[in-house]
């Protein structure tokens, strides 16, 4: 009976070790994805900032507006 309990505990431990490895892999994959998304976000923010600066520096001419203005 004692041997059965030890085997059951060893099986549970093996299962938990496997689950832990899977979780570590998933966390690592998510970290890579977050890093890639962070880089993309920084690039987009810089692009929007450039566009915003360009739009502020360019004054619209009166010919850009439709005739009813």
N, C-alpha and C positions, 0 to 999 in steps of 0.2 A: 504493500500500500504506500509506503514511504517513497518507494522508487517511482510510483505513478505520479505522486505529487511533484517530485523533482522534475520529471519529464514534462508535466503540464506547465510548470513554471519556466522551464527552458524553452518550451514552445511559445509561450507568451512573450518571453524576452526576445526570441528570434523575430517574432511578428512585430514587436515594438521597434526593434532595431531596423527592420526593413521599412516600416512606416516612417521612421525618423529619416532614413536616407532619402526616401521619396520626397518628404517635406523639404529637406535641405536642397534637393535638386530643383524643386519648384520655386523656392525662395531665391535661389541663384538665377533661375531663368527670369523671374520677375524683376530682379535687380538689374539684369542686362536690359530688359525692356524699358524699365524706368529710366535708366541712363540714356538710352537711345531717344526716348520721348523728351527728356530734359534737354538734350542737345538740339533736337528739332525745335522745341519751344524757344530756346535761346536764339536760334537762327531766325525763326519767324518774328520774334520780338525786335531783333535788329533790323529786319526788313521793313516792318511796320514803322519803326522809328525813322528810317531813311525816307520812306514814302511820306510820312507825316511832315518831316522837315522840308521835303521837296514841295509838298502842297502849300505849306505856309510861306515858302519863299516865292512861289509863283502867284502873282495876283491875276485873277481872271479878268480877261478883257471884256469889254461890253459886247463884243461880237460873239462871245461864248454863250450869252443868254438868248433865249428865244425872243422873238419880236414882241411878245405881249408883256415883257417886263419893262 
